[in-house]
Amino acid sequence: MTSILKTVTICAIALPIFGLASEARADMTGDQIKAAVSGKTMDFAGKYNGTMVFDADGAASMTLKIGVKKTGKWSVKGNQFCSQWQGEGEQCGTWNSEGGKYVTSNGYTMTPQ
């Protein structure tokens, strides 16, 4: 009886874990990223929080919740979203779609307005 209880407990713990692994998010393609970003405004949350505006021509602006404003540019290279903000180097990374939001490989959640 004890070994059956242990087996049932192990299965109850393991099945949700394996289920989550099978639902792993796939990286968005470059075309999907362009469609999600171009001409859109998004709130972002992560190390910093605020709002970004992505113009269709590749220009971008950002307002941090602390009031700092920056301008920059965005592009898609392969299947990576790239941005460069005034005074900073270019940063690129992958995006995943998750329930109407986007999760970036550099730790931000992007929520369309």
Buried (B, 14 or more C-beta within 10 A) or exposed (E): EEEEEEEEEEEEEEEEEEEEEEEEEEBBEBEBBBEBBBEBEBBBBEEEEBBBBBBEEEEBBBEBEEEEEBEBBBBBEEBBBBBBBEEEEEEBBBBBBEEEBBBBEBEBBBEEE
